[in-house]
Amino acid sequence: ELRVARSSGAGAFSAAELKPHARIEKAVTLASDDGCSGTGNIWSGCVLIGTSRGRVVRLASRVGKNGALAPAMALRDRRRALDEETWRPGMVRSVGGQHFGVLAHDGMSLQILDKAGGKSAGSLTLSGRKAAGFCAGGGQLHFLEHGPSPKIWRMPIPVSLSSAANMLKELLPVPL
């Protein structure tokens, strides 16, 4: 659990933030970078969490705490009232070595952001399909649909996500 020290507004706390435990933030989704081996301090800086307050946070080693990870940098903050819905597991994942993806609450689009600073690298509309979660691996984005008999479908990850804004618009789903 994370504790939020100040509101993101002009220094004033909202009524919700004044309620007991309203400032407690919990990790609800976890992603690790490609190439992290998990040995020693290798996990430091290569773990991302999505929180119950709609943030994506990079974790790093705590000074003086052997192996403990703590929030180091927020890469994405909640920006709109539409983001008030809670996140589910599978909504934040690493996409290649330099980017991560955030699945929209409605499951109809995927935003790709840069891991270094959280800047948008592009977005993908899922063409009428509604995903409950996603992951990336083997050069593919894999999506799990909503519903009582969910299907899994995939599409290729662009070779270079540096031009993701143009490349992601051209992708079409490829059935498994």
VENLINWO-V999088 format. One record per pair of residues at least 4 apart in sequence whose C-alpha atoms are under 7 Angstrom apart, sorted by the first residue. I is the first residue (numbers start at 0). J is the second residue. Records with the same first field share a line. If there is no record, write none. Layout:
BEGIN
I->J + J
END
This chain:
BEGIN
0->23 + 24 + 25 + 26
1->23 + 24 + 25
2->22 + 23 + 24
3->22 + 23 + 24
5->10
6->10 + 11 + 12
12->16 + 17
13->17
14->18
15->21
16->21 + 22
17->21
24->50 + 51 + 52
25->50 + 51
26->48 + 49 + 50 + 51
27->49 + 50 + 51 + 86 + 87 + 88
28->48 + 49 + 50 + 87 + 88 + 89 + 90 + 91
29->47 + 48 + 49
30->46 + 47 + 48 + 91 + 92 + 93
31->35 + 45 + 46 + 47 + 93
32->45 + 46 + 93 + 96
33->95 + 96
35->41 + 42 + 45
36->41
37->41 + 42
40->66
42->46
43->58 + 59 + 60 + 68
44->57 + 58 + 59
46->57 + 58
47->55 + 56 + 57 + 58
48->55 + 56 + 57
49->53 + 54 + 55 + 56 + 91
50->54 + 55
51->85 + 86
53->76 + 77 + 82 + 86
54->73 + 75 + 76 + 77
55->73 + 74 + 75 + 76
56->70 + 72 + 73 + 74
57->70 + 71 + 72 + 73 + 74
58->68 + 69 + 70 + 71
59->68 + 69 + 70 + 71
60->66 + 67 + 68 + 69
61->67 + 68 + 69
74->116 + 117
75->117
77->82
86->90
89->132 + 133
90->101 + 102 + 132 + 133
91->100 + 101 + 102
92->99 + 100 + 101 + 134
93->98 + 99 + 100 + 135
94->98 + 99 + 100 + 135
97->113 + 114
98->111 + 112 + 113 + 114
99->111 + 112 + 113 + 114
100->109 + 110 + 111 + 112
101->109 + 110 + 111
102->106 + 108 + 109 + 110
103->107 + 108 + 109
106->129 + 130 + 131
107->124 + 125 + 127 + 128 + 129 + 130
108->123 + 124 + 125
109->122 + 123 + 124
110->121 + 122 + 123
111->119 + 120 + 121 + 122
112->117 + 118 + 119 + 120
113->117 + 118 + 119 + 120
120->161 + 163 + 164
121->163 + 164 + 167
122->164 + 167
123->167 + 168
129->144 + 145
130->142 + 143 + 144 + 145
131->143 + 144 + 145
132->142 + 143
133->140 + 141 + 142 + 143
134->140 + 141 + 142
135->139 + 140 + 141
136->140
138->155 + 156
139->153 + 154 + 155 + 156
140->153 + 154 + 155 + 156
141->151 + 152 + 153 + 154
142->151 + 152 + 153
143->149 + 150 + 151 + 152
144->149 + 150 + 151
145->149
152->173 + 174 + 175
153->172 + 173 + 174 + 175
154->171 + 172 + 173
157->166
162->166
163->167
164->168
166->170
END
